[in-house]
């Protein structure tokens, strides 16, 4: 189950450390407006429902402290082999092609012990930055 902060589900991009800091920086700059997850591992195994358009999520840093709120604009479940260039580019990480995106994500998920193939179901989440640091001090202290 994902954590909650002030009633919002938590979104921790990548893995803690340099990768999360880099990805969060891309969100805060406006360059990153999409992220992908594995339906089986990130949702079903966690007992989580898919995000929905209009839902707000608390973006967290390495210490699980909120740094911003994002609002989901679209969610689509697609086979790994059918992720579009438009979505891949929305991740803001400088991919040169959808194949480059796929190679990078395959390596990342493999490093976590998850094998992906062209039929693996991927959750493509599009979002917009609402505002950095919009959670109150009280909300941060009452995190669950």
Secondary structure, 3 states (H helix, E strand, C coil): CCCEECCEEEECCCCCCHHHHHHHHHHHHCCCCEEEEEHHHHHHCCCCCCCCCCCEEEEECCCCCEEEEEEEEEEEEEEHHHCCHHHHHHCCCCCCCHHHHHHHHHHHHHHCCCCCCCCCEEEEEEEEEEEECCCCHHHHHCCC
